[in-house]
Amino acid sequence: MSDVILRQVHVTDPGGPHHDEVVDIHISKGRVVRIGKRLSKSAGKELVIKGLHASPGWVDLRVHFRDPGEEWKQGIANGLDAAAAGGFTTVCLLPSTTPTMDGRGGIEYVLRRAADHPVTLLPIGAITKELAGKQLAELHDMRQAGAVAFADDQHVVRNSRLMLLALQYVQGLPGASTPVMSFPQDPDLAAKAMMHEGPMSTRLGLRGLPPAAEAMAVMRDIALAEYTGGNLHLATISTAESVELVRQAKARKVNVTASVAAYNLLLDDGCVRGFESMYKVMPPLRSSEHIDALREGVKDGTIDAIVSDHRPEDREHKVIEFGQAAFGIIGLETAFAVANTALKGSTPLRRIIHRLTHGPRAVLGLPALHVEEGAVADIALFEPEADWVCAEDDLPSRSHNTPFLGQRFTGRAVGIVGKGQLRLAPAFATNA
């Protein structure tokens, strides 16, 4: 990319030197070279979009690209294009691929495939071999190859001794403290569940997932983290009980962080009443008291990160009977819009942006980035007040398993600047 000047952008960068200022930003050779009012023209491009905001690049801690194994559902290049359209400059790829990313070779493969894209891909290695929960994977080799964390995705590590060993082992790995990412759920209580357990599940005749299934797993993993001192991340918590348990653990200085899926901040279990499979997600859509607690957790910092939990599926796995449909939706392109719409009026914009930037970077032990002169130009571009309706043309993802088509939102991603390249969402491509 040649030089580019972002004109009259409102900087939202909590803790940064230009937070809440309206400035021009001159980017050259992948770095911010100057920030000021009415900068002189350069030989490069100028981007002028009314209401444009800029923040440090957003980081998504939970994405699937189905590569290797099911590339027809997404693939790495297409997934990274979706991330750029959603304002994410960095994404963490989960290891539930075919074969599983449980060794050095899998980590190196995805890094090679993503090397030339403006979005940075950070691989997450498996905790256990083949996600089977029986034997620790090659954590040291994966860490040296570039893994930034370890997770078994939505496969629960049932063996408490094995989870304890993982939390102990990561403390001796090179580099920053490496998080063990747990998907907290008691597998016996969750067996065959299809939605949140409550009046709506009873009314629909669908087996429900009780909130206690999550709370019990949260309690176990926090106890193990407290005992070992290991770095625990609780991925996509969804209940009021979990929020309170994390809040109490942080007050005791336990080394624990948590994330929430954007859709769990907006949608409730009433969406399932029509048996529409696009609303079938895991963790499930919860009832209003849990949504309120999650929103409060984002607001007060109990929840460190908002994630998309991006899970592409083809029509054969999604557009079928509710009970047979796969869990999950795509979310990279809409994560900010969903979260901003859910939290607008109750949570300041700076805190929403913090949970997309500094919060997830801290989870990974990465230093905070700021929009400042001399810094790497790793920038998310967005319009927090935009009123728009999501259409298929807004979704670069190859799979379109989302309930948000036709949904009206407040706030949208415009694009990114990453690795010296400007990438804009489809609706703004004519400005590129």
Phi, psi and omega in degrees: 000132172287181179304146175220142174243123173271115187267134171051055179260141177270116183276124174244100188213081182307124181087353181273160184289343182243019181303132176070017175261152173255114189218170165264144180235118180261122181244132179215133178052039174081009179229155174279113184262336179201143174228129180183185179269130174050058178296149179292154182294151175242181180282350184269204185268154172240135178249118181234111178225123182300133178079011184291133174245154176226143176217169168306151183303142181280148181239126178253122184276354185213099174224154171239137174241001175059028181225119011274162170117317181222051187300336182293342177279332180200285187089155187293313182298315179294322178296320178291327174298319178296321178298315180299318179296334180268002178091006183266126176263348180216135177227146178255119187268125181287156189271004185279067179249181178233104003284166180296144173280079181237018177205175183303320185300318180295320179296313182295325180299309184290328177294321177296317183294333185259359193301324188264003183271147179295340175271133178277129176258128177245116183281143172254125179274159178288146173287316183239154181298129180056023180057026187272348177072022184245331184211136179300140175284179182280076187297316182297313180298319180293321178297316179294329180282344177130005177293137182257350181194175178226137181204152170255027181054233181263014171272118186280134173280094186290327184284109183297326178297319179294319177296321177298316180298321178298315180295328176285318186296319185295340181290341179261004182280154181290155176087198181294159179305124187265122182282143167264119186262114182258137170264102191282111180196129174284115188292335179285317178290334183271354187303126176064013178288144182238347180200179177298137178278123180178191180305324182292319179295323177295316180298322183273348181073028179253141179294130185260156176259110183290144176305331180298332179299323178282316183299320180297318179291322177299315179299316180298311185291324175296318178299319179293320178295321180295322181289318186270335189079007181289165184268105183254132171240125179265111189272133174049056172294153188218007184233157178298321180298319180295317178302315182292321178296319177293319179301314180294321179296318178296324177296332177271005178069027173291144182278076184225141174229169183211154175230164176225141174286137183305320183296334178286350176271344188243314189264145176245175186292347176295340179297338185278353189302335179266010181056034178279117188292343177294344178265007180273106184226164177221118005295155186285164172295130186257180179273174193298324182294328177285321177298316179300319180293321177296317178298319178294323178296323174294317184296316186267000176091001174300319175266123188275331190215144170257131182237162178275331189050050185292117184224089181290140176221147176276172184298327182296334181259351186237318184270066180216182179308141187307314183296334182264348185289149176288151173284150169113152177224161169284151184210354184300315185290336188245359188303313180295316181300317180296310182295317181295320178295319181291324190258348183301133180094339179244335183231127180301148180303322183299329180282324175299314180295322177302320181287351176256349186236275185294325180300302179296328176296320178294323177304320183273358182075023179266147179292152178292143173254148177227158174275099184206159181298135180091346182279156170302136181279083177244093197226135170262139179244134186202164176237102185289342182255002182298135175253115187209163179242127182290129178235165182301327180294344179275357188245098176295340182305138179297321175267143182240040178280084180217143175274002190265000174297127183086359181277135176272134182233159168248115182100138178207154174283143178256325180158201183216163160241120181211137179051040177077012182237143173261123177234126181248151175298157184308322182294342183246008187300332180292343178276348185285000000 
